[in-house]
Amino acid sequence: MNGLTAKWARALAEAELSGPLPRRLLHSLGVLQRATEVAELVVQDAELLASAAVLHDVGYAPRLAVTGFHPLDGARFLRDSHAADERLVRLVANHSFAVLEAEERGLRAVLEAEFPALDDQRLVDALVYCDMTTTPDGMVTTVEARLAEITSRYGSDSLVGRFIHRASPEILATAGRVEAALAIQPR
């Protein structure tokens, strides 16, 4: 990937989200900012992380919402309409333990068949961390506060609430791995 890819990704996220979902765009831009802050963990893939960070929620755009499952809709849009990098598409499709929400929606087999998860733990962890430490308004938060906010917004008995409850141990473990890796990085 080159510097133009991250600029393209940001412009695409802005084009798709700014009108219909300005708050979702704020979140995506905040996740992008977090990605720049943890880039030293994935030096060779820092631009890929930035691109995935800003595009991870593009599937929420109303015109892209085919299945209603934003990771799948966003990944299909990036693949089919933009011939985006395969690793980028797979990161978007699988961000923040999306496979568990896909299972709740009866879409796990579809997601796994079309977009297998990347086998790059540090890169995957970095994206989860950036997403789960950014509020809906793009501000930095703790993972615990973010999980509580999601549960409160959707309700604990909702599909998303059930997904977050199932994913929480993995999300917390991911945050722990990223924070430990950041702690040993030279400053």
C-alpha positions in Angstrom: 0.0 0.0 0.0 1.1 3.5 -0.5 0.3 7.0 0.9 -2.4 7.5 -1.6 -4.3 4.5 -0.3 -4.9 6.0 3.1 -5.9 9.3 1.6 -8.3 7.5 -0.8 -9.7 5.5 2.2 -10.4 8.7 4.2 -12.0 10.4 1.2 -14.2 7.4 0.6 -15.3 7.2 4.2 -16.1 10.9 4.2 -18.1 10.6 0.9 -20.1 7.7 2.2 -20.7 8.7 5.8 -20.6 12.5 6.1 -24.1 13.2 4.7 -26.2 10.4 6.1 -24.2 9.5 9.2 -22.0 12.3 10.4 -21.6 10.8 13.9 -20.4 7.5 12.4 -17.9 9.5 10.4 -16.7 11.2 13.6 -16.2 7.7 15.1 -14.3 6.5 12.0 -12.0 9.5 12.0 -11.4 9.0 15.7 -10.5 5.3 15.0 -8.1 6.6 12.3 -6.5 8.9 14.8 -6.0 6.0 17.2 -4.5 4.0 14.4 -1.8 6.7 13.9 -1.1 6.5 17.7 -0.5 2.7 17.6 1.2 2.5 14.2 4.5 1.6 15.7 3.0 -1.8 16.6 2.5 -2.6 12.9 5.2 -0.5 11.2 5.1 -2.2 7.8 1.3 -2.3 7.8 0.6 1.2 9.4 -1.1 2.5 6.3 -3.2 -0.7 6.0 -4.3 -0.2 9.6 -5.1 3.5 8.9 -7.1 2.6 5.9 -9.1 -0.1 7.7 -9.6 2.2 10.7 -11.3 4.9 8.7 -13.3 2.4 6.5 -14.3 -0.1 9.1 -17.8 1.2 9.5 -18.4 2.3 5.9 -21.0 -0.5 5.5 -23.4 1.5 7.7 -23.9 3.9 4.9 -27.6 3.5 3.9 -26.9 3.1 0.2 -24.5 0.2 1.0 -26.7 -1.6 3.6 -27.8 -4.7 1.7 -27.7 -7.3 4.5 -27.9 -4.9 7.4 -24.6 -6.3 8.7 -22.1 -3.5 8.2 -18.9 -5.4 8.2 -20.2 -7.6 5.4 -21.8 -4.8 3.5 -18.7 -2.6 3.8 -16.3 -5.4 2.7 -18.5 -6.2 -0.3 -18.6 -2.6 -1.3 -14.8 -2.2 -1.0 -14.2 -5.4 -3.0 -16.9 -5.1 -5.6 -17.0 -1.3 -6.3 -13.4 -0.4 -5.6 -11.3 -3.6 -6.1 -9.7 -2.7 -2.8 -6.7 -4.5 -1.4 -7.7 -8.0 -0.2 -6.2 -7.5 3.3 -8.0 -4.2 3.7 -11.3 -5.9 2.7 -10.7 -8.8 5.1 -9.9 -6.4 8.0 -13.1 -4.4 7.4 -15.2 -7.6 7.2 -13.8 -9.1 10.4 -13.2 -6.0 12.5 -13.8 -6.2 16.3 -14.8 -9.9 16.3 -17.5 -9.4 13.7 -17.7 -13.2 13.2 -19.5 -13.4 16.5 -22.1 -10.9 15.4 -22.3 -12.7 12.1 -23.2 -15.8 14.0 -26.0 -14.0 15.8 -27.3 -12.9 12.5 -27.0 -16.3 10.8 -24.3 -15.0 8.5 -21.1 -16.6 9.9 -20.7 -19.1 7.1 -21.2 -16.4 4.5 -18.7 -14.0 6.2 -16.0 -16.8 6.7 -16.4 -18.0 3.1 -16.2 -14.6 1.5 -13.7 -12.9 3.8 -11.5 -15.3 5.9 -10.0 -13.6 8.9 -6.4 -12.4 8.5 -3.8 -14.5 10.2 -1.9 -11.4 11.5 -2.7 -11.2 15.2 -0.9 -7.9 15.8 -2.7 -6.1 12.9 -6.1 -7.5 13.8 -5.6 -6.6 17.5 -4.6 -3.1 16.6 -7.8 -2.5 14.7 -9.9 -3.9 17.5 -8.1 -1.7 20.0 -8.6 1.4 17.9 -12.3 0.7 17.4 -12.9 -0.2 21.0 -11.1 2.8 22.5 -13.0 5.4 20.4 -16.4 6.8 21.3 -19.2 7.3 18.8 -18.1 11.0 18.7 -14.5 10.1 17.9 -13.1 10.7 21.4 -10.6 8.4 23.2 -12.2 6.2 25.9 -11.5 3.0 27.8 -12.4 -0.4 26.5 -14.7 -0.9 29.5 -16.5 2.4 28.9 -16.9 1.6 25.2 -18.4 -1.8 25.9 -20.8 -0.3 28.4 -21.8 2.4 25.9 -22.5 -0.1 23.2 -24.6 -2.2 25.5 -26.5 0.8 26.8 -27.1 2.1 23.3 -28.4 -1.1 21.8 -29.8 -2.9 25.0 -28.4 -6.0 26.6 -31.1 -8.2 25.1 -30.6 -6.9 21.5 -28.7 -8.8 18.9 -25.8 -6.3 19.2 -26.0 -6.5 23.0 -25.8 -10.3 22.9 -22.8 -10.1 20.5 -21.0 -7.5 22.7 -21.6 -9.7 25.8 -20.0 -12.7 23.9 -17.2 -10.7 22.4 -16.3 -8.7 25.6 -13.7 -11.3 27.0 -11.9 -11.3 23.6 -12.1 -7.6 23.2 -10.7 -7.1 26.7 -7.9 -9.6 26.1 -7.1 -7.9 22.8 -6.8 -4.5 24.6 -4.5 -6.1 27.2 -2.2 -7.4 24.5 -2.1 -4.1 22.6 -1.5 -2.1 25.8 1.3 -4.5 26.9 2.9 -4.1 23.4 2.7 -0.4 23.6 4.2 -0.3 27.0 7.4 -1.9 25.8 7.7 0.3 22.7 10.6 2.8 22.9 9.3 6.4 23.1 
